[in-house]
Amino acid sequence: MELLKSYMVTNAGDGDVVSFMYNDIDEKTGKLVSKNKRKSFYPMDERGKKLVEDMKKYLQETQLNQKEG
């Protein structure tokens, strides 16, 4: 089984790239098979593009341009 550890979205100049790290876990024993495996992709379908845009909007509205204190 693959267990997601982290992910991020970066703008590569030619579009958004989603990169993520995950561990492989043996489903029967629960033991770590391999760790810190990495993959990246360009979201091409409408759902993937919308999820990236929604996250950007959420961060802009809730985390950026806010006064501290």
Secondary structure, DSSP 4 states (H G I P E B T S, - for coil): -EEEEEEEEEE-SSSEEEEEEEEEE-TTT--EEEEEEEEEE---SHHHHHHHHHHHHHHHHHTSS----
